[in-house]
Amino acid sequence: MPETIADDIPAISGLLFLGSTFTLFFALRTRRKALALERIADILLAPALTGMTVSDFIMVYTVW
């Protein structure tokens, strides 16, 4: 089965979601540097959501 970019983007997005989730978890648990961790979580979340949306469009509009 040939690999496509639509297979790779969700994997990368999943890692970004995981990184965002862990970063936000640690931001909620700590008092120091919480704002910086929240910013990192936001930075990781935006490309994850965008990548997931792009891969969905690729899968929907690709003729199989």
Phi, psi and omega in degrees: 000122184287143177277144176234170178294334178292342175275328185277323183299316178296328178293316178294318178298321178299319177295321178293320176299317180296316178298319179295317181295313179295320180296317178293323176301313179291329177294324179286335184271344184245153177263326180273139177063022180294321181295321178294319179293323177296321179296318178297319179298319177295319180295325178284327184289320184300310178291333177295314178295319179295315179298319179296319179294317179297315180295326177296316178296321178298316181292322183288319187262012174268133177278124184269000000 
